[in-house]
Amino acid sequence: MRYLKLEYMTKQVNVNIRKIRELAGMTREYVAAELNMTPSGFGKIERGEVDLTISKLLAIAQVLKVPPSSILYFDTSILFENQIQK
């Protein structure tokens, strides 16, 4: 059971990276260049095809200009709550 939870969280982190990048209006190529990676290498991170290290997570958060916790716990419902309140 614990393994399934970790696997889900890992997959969710990869999805969150892509969502945050897209919402920030950044291209995969731009983020990859900022990380000194190839776009295909960064794409593998977004698709969850490679393990994400903590140092890489911190670097991605810095490029995306969000705290690392935002990548770990990103929730799109917050966006809708903010729009409803406006």
C-alpha positions as CSV (number, residue, x, y, z in Angstrom):
1,M,0.0,0.0,0.0
2,R,2.8,2.4,0.9
3,Y,4.5,1.8,-2.4
4,L,1.3,2.6,-4.4
5,K,1.1,5.9,-2.6
6,L,4.7,6.8,-3.4
7,E,4.3,5.8,-7.0
8,Y,1.2,8.0,-7.3
9,M,3.0,10.9,-5.7
10,T,6.0,10.5,-8.0
11,K,3.7,10.5,-11.1
12,Q,1.8,13.5,-9.8
13,V,5.0,15.5,-9.4
14,N,5.9,14.9,-13.0
15,V,2.4,16.0,-14.1
16,N,2.6,19.1,-11.8
17,I,5.9,20.1,-13.4
18,R,4.3,20.2,-16.8
19,K,1.2,22.0,-15.6
20,I,3.1,24.7,-13.8
21,R,5.4,25.1,-16.7
22,E,2.5,25.5,-19.1
23,L,0.7,27.9,-16.8
24,A,3.8,30.0,-16.5
25,G,3.9,30.2,-20.3
26,M,7.3,28.5,-20.5
27,T,8.3,26.1,-23.3
28,R,9.9,22.8,-22.6
29,E,12.9,24.1,-24.6
30,Y,13.3,27.2,-22.4
31,V,13.2,25.2,-19.2
32,A,15.6,22.6,-20.5
33,A,18.0,25.3,-21.6
34,E,17.9,26.9,-18.1
35,L,18.6,23.5,-16.6
36,N,21.4,22.8,-19.1
37,M,19.5,19.8,-20.4
38,T,18.2,18.8,-23.8
39,P,14.5,19.3,-24.4
40,S,14.0,15.5,-24.8
41,G,15.8,15.0,-21.4
42,F,13.5,17.4,-19.7
43,G,10.5,15.8,-21.5
44,K,11.5,12.5,-19.9
45,I,11.2,14.2,-16.5
46,E,7.7,15.5,-17.3
47,R,6.6,12.1,-18.6
48,G,8.1,10.4,-15.5
49,E,10.5,8.2,-17.6
50,V,13.4,9.1,-15.3
51,D,13.8,9.4,-11.6
52,L,13.8,13.0,-10.3
53,T,16.5,13.8,-7.8
54,I,16.0,16.4,-5.1
55,S,18.6,18.6,-6.6
56,K,16.9,18.5,-10.0
57,L,13.5,19.2,-8.3
58,L,15.0,22.3,-6.6
59,A,16.5,23.5,-9.9
60,I,13.2,23.1,-11.7
61,A,11.4,25.0,-9.0
62,Q,13.9,27.8,-9.3
63,V,13.4,28.0,-13.1
64,L,9.6,27.9,-12.7
65,K,9.8,30.5,-10.0
66,V,7.8,28.5,-7.5
67,P,8.6,26.9,-4.1
68,P,9.4,23.2,-4.4
69,S,6.3,22.5,-2.3
70,S,4.2,23.9,-5.1
71,I,5.5,21.2,-7.4
72,L,5.0,18.5,-4.8
73,Y,1.5,19.5,-3.8
74,F,0.2,21.5,-6.8
75,D,-3.6,21.6,-6.9
76,T,-5.4,23.0,-9.9
77,S,-8.6,23.6,-7.8
78,I,-6.8,26.5,-6.2
79,L,-6.7,28.3,-9.5
80,F,-10.5,28.0,-9.8
81,E,-11.0,29.1,-6.2
82,N,-9.0,32.3,-6.9
83,Q,-11.0,33.0,-10.0
84,I,-14.3,32.6,-8.2
85,Q,-13.2,34.9,-5.4
86,K,-12.4,37.7,-7.9
